[in-house]
Amino acid sequence: MSRTSAADPTTSRSPEQGAIVGIPCPPAGVDDFLSEPTAAVSAMLGRMPGDFMVLGAAGKMGLHVCLMLRRALDANHDTRRVIAVSRFSKPESREEFESRGIETLPCDLCDADQLARLPDAPNIIFMAGAKFGTADNPGLLKQMNEDMPAMVAERFAQACITAFSTGCVYSFQAVDSAGASEISETNPIGAYAQSCLGREMAFRKVAQTHGTRVALIRLNYSVEFRYGVPVDLAKKILGGQAIDVTMGHVNLIWQRDAVAHSILAHEHASAAPFIINVTGPGTHRVRDLAARLGVLLESEPVIIGEEADTAWISDAALSHRLFGLPETSLDQMLEWIAAWQSAELPTLNKPTGFEKRDGNF
């Protein structure tokens, strides 16, 4: 699939094809576009034996992780299983996987009996957890981000595990720095970030105790057409809402690139464990992102506040050395998101909360 710029005339197709000017795929094909396997992922899967089981697969990235794995294996005529595990509280979410040849298993990972009944799998990708709406519910944070991951880690101690975490486990970094690297101090701000560090500790413990190979993905702001910091900004601009730039700097990475780099990290899992920041190159000023989106949307952003001299920013130089720079540029992301918003297409309606400096989501 060609990954053309939104400004390229080849992105304009007839209405019968379901495409919209400025968007590189028909809206109904977004999930396929975001899960297109990279050559590096296909090659890595050729080196890594065994089935894959993705736990917490019904979240914002889980479908794309499963799809990229499935499509890469299919392209290699490889019949290994990709199994999506989730509560699947909405039946239509399960159909999204099964209609694409991905096996599904409903499971509440907090239930020890259900967890024990899951089949063994040599490759586990862990994506479960809680963030939004947890500021006033510390019990839920502990259950979902600490206790349950500890149960999962023990259950699959014999597997190779990649577990998703967040760049929020670092302390704020000076905005004129490269950001936190993998060896930077973890001194998280707020209950959510503290619980994410607890999740990491659960997998660290099983690695130390059993020698389990573990990779921890510290992800900063994955972006797609329907979700992410630029989507939040675009919606505020079009709605005439003020954009507070006190938390004035962010990292961004397109979702397909984030999925690919996270899958590639699986091969590096170790009992150390292997820790890697996954995000795009450079740090972006929120004010500048809003200004660029304002031009694309032909609407002036309303900016309030002044930038703090620190922010949650990460240095992803290690992932870029190992896996290459993300293929999708910042300009391309912003053009696609502006076109999506201009067409009044639906979003996931899940604000990132990037403005928060207290860590309470």
N, C-alpha and C positions, 0 to 999 in steps of 0.2 A: 504494500500500500504506500503510495507516495505521500510524503509528509511535507506538503507545500505550505508556503506562507499564506496567511489569510488574505494578503493583498494580491495574491496571484490569481489571474482570471480563471485558472483551471478549477478554482473552488466554487465557481458559479455554475450551477447546473439547472436543468429544467425542473419545474415544480413536480412533474410526474416522477422524477427520481428521488423525490423527498429531500433534496439538498437545499440549502439556503446560502445565499451569497455571503462569503466571508467565513463560513464554517467548513472545515475540511472533510466532513463526512455527513451523511444524512443523520438528523437527530436520533432516529431510531437505531442507528449503528454506532452510537457513541461508545458503548461498552466494548465493542469489537475494536474500535479505533484505539482505545486506551489500553487494550491488552495485546496489541500486536507484538509478537515475540521479537526480540532482537537476536541478531546472529550470535552474540556472546551467550545469551541465555540458552539457545539451542545447543551450542557447543558444550556448555557446562553440564547440561542435563545428560549429554552423551557420556560424560565422565562420572556422573553421580548415579550409582545404582539404586534401585528400590522405588516403591510407591511413595507418594506424598499425601499427607493429611494436613489440611488447613483448619485450625481450630479458631472459632470466632469468625467464620467466613462471611457472615451476612452483614458485616460493617461496610464502611465507605470504600475500602480498598480490597476487601476479601474476594469479591467476584473477579476483579481484574487480576489478582494474583493467581487464582485458580484457572482462569481462562488462559493466561499467558503460559502457565505450566502445561495445560491440556493441549493448547494449540501447537506449542513447540514440540511436544511429544508426538502429536499426530503427524506433524510435518516430517518427523523422522521415522514414521511408521512404527512407533513405539507404543505398545499396548499397556504399559504400566498404568496403575490407577492414580487418579487424582480425586481425593475424597474431601468434600466440604462438610464441616461439622458446625452446627449452630443450633440454637433453639428453634429457629425458623418459625417464629411466632406469627408471621404473615405467610400464608401458603404461596402467594405469588412470588415471594423471595426465593423459595425453594425451587420453583419452576424455572427461574432465571438460570439456575445452575444445571438442572436436569435436561433442559431443552438444548443445552450445549454439550451434552455428553459427560458432564461432571457428576459423579456419584454424590449423594447427600446422605448424611446421617443426622437425625435430630438428636440433640443431647444438651442437657443443662450441665455445664462443666462444673457447677457448684455442687452437684449431686454426686456423692462418692460412688454410689451404686451404678449410676449411668456412666460415669467416667470409666469405671472398671470394665464395663461391657464394651467399650470401644475396642476395635481391633488394634493389634499392634501394627505399627508402621515404622519403617526405618528413617523416614524423613518427616519431621513435624515443623510446621510453620504456625506459630502462635500469634494470634491477632486479637484475642479477646480482652475486654477491659471496660472501664467506665470513665467518663470524663464529664459530659454535659449534665447539668442539673444536680451535681454532687456537692456543691459548696456547703449546703446545709445538711448533708447526709454522710458524715464520716464513717458510719457503719457500712454503708454501701461501698465506699471507696476501699475500705479494708477488705471486705469480702471479695470484691471483684478484682482488685489490683494487687492484693497481697496473698490472702488465704487461698483463693482458687488457683492462681498461678503456682503456688507451692504444691498443691495437690497434683496439678498437671505435670509439673516437673518430675515429681516422684513417679507418677504413672508411666511416663515415657523416658525414664532415665537411661534406657538402653538405646534410645534413638539419637539421631542428630537433630538438634533443635535450633531453629531461628526464631527469636522472640522479638516482637516489635516493642520499642520503648519510645522515648521522646527526648528532644533536645532540652526540654524543660528541667531535666535532672541536673543540668549545670546551673551555676549561679549566673546572674546578669553579667554581661561582658561589655567592656568599653566599645562604643560604636565605631571608634577609629581603629579598632583592632581587627584581626582576621576572624575573631570569634573563638569559642571554646573548641579545643581539640579533644581527641579521645583520652588524653592523659590529664586534662584539666580537672580541677576539683569539682566534685558533685556536692553542691550545697543548695538544694532546690528551695524555691520560694513557694509557699502555699501548700495546702493539704493534697491537692491533686498531684503535684510534682513529687511530693514526699511519698505518696503511694506508688508512683511509677518507679521510684528508686527502690521501694520495697519489692516491687515486681521483679526488677533486675536481680535483687538479692536472692529471691527464690530460685532463679535459674543459676546464679553464681554458686549457690549452696549445692545444688545437685551436681554441678560440674566438679566442684571440689571434693564432694563425698563419693561420687560414683565414676568420675572421669568422663562424664557426659560431654560430648562436643556441643558447644553452645555458641551462637552468634547473637549479639544484641544490637538491634537496629535503632539508633537514636535519630529519629526522623524529625525534620523541621519543615512544616508547611508544604505538604503536597497539594497541588493545584490541578483542578480540571474544570471543564465547562460549567459545572453545576455547584462547585464547592471550592472554597479557599479564600485567602485574603483578598485577591483581586475581585472575586465575586462579591464579597462583603462591601468592598469599596464601590464597585459599580452600582450595586443596589442603593447604597446611600446617595450616590451622586444623582441617580435618576429620580430618587425620592425626595431630593432636596434636603437630606438630613446632614447634619454636621459630622465631620470626620475628625475625631480627636487624635492628634499625632503625638501625644505624650510618649506612648510606646511607638517610637518613630522609625524603627528600623527592623527589617525582617529578612529572612532567607526564604527562597521559593524554589520549588522543583516541580516540573510537570509530572502528573501521576504516572504515566507510562514509564518515564525515566526512573521514578522512585520505585516502582514495582520491579523493574529490571535490575536495578542496583541491589535491591533487597534480596531478590532471588539469587543473584550472583554471590552475595555475601555468605550464603548457605555453605558453599564449598569451602569457606575459610573457617568454619566453626571449629572451635578447639576447647579443651578443658581449661584454658587460661581464664575466662573465655575470650572470644574475639569480639571486640567492640568497634562499631563503625558509625560515624555520622553520615547520614544520607540527606543531602539537600543540594541545591544548585550552587553555582559559583557566585561569589561576591555577596555583598549586603546591600539591600535596597531601601531607600528612604520611602516611607509611606507617603509623604507629601509628593514625591516625584511620581510614584505609582498613580496616585489620585489625579495628578495633573495630566499624565499621559492618557489615562482612561477618560478624563474629562474631554480631551480633544477628540478621542475616538467616538465618544458618545454625544458629542456636541452639546455638552452641558457642563457648566462651571461648578467644580466641587466647592463645598463650604468647609474650610479648614479652621479648626480651633486648637488651642493649646500650643505648646512649644516642646520640641523634642528633648527627651531626657538624654543624658550622655551615656546611658547603658541600655541594653536590651538583651532578650534571649536570642543570641545569634551563635551560629556554629561554623566551624571551619571544616569543610568536607574534602580537604585536599587528599586525604588518604583514599577515599572512595574514587576520586577522580583519577588518581594515579593507578589504582587497581582496575577500574572499570571504564575509564574514559569520561570525558565531560558529558553531561546530559545532552541529548540530541536536540531538545526543544528550547529555543531561545526565549528570553523574557519578552521581547517584542511580539513573538509569535503567540505566546500565552495571552498577552493583553489584547491582541487583535482578535483572537478567537473568542475570548470571554466577552469583549465588547460586542461582537457580532451576535453572540448568543443572547445577551441581554437586550440588544436592540430588537431582536426577533421575538422578544417576550416569551422565550422558551422556559420551561420549568427548571427550578433548582432543587437541591436537596433540602433547602430551608433549614440549614444547620450552621448558623454563624460560628466562626472560629473562636471568637472571643479574644482575638489577638491584642485588643486594646488594654486588656487587664494586666496590671502590674502586681497585683496581690496574689495571683495564681489561683484564685477561687473561681471555678467555672460552674 
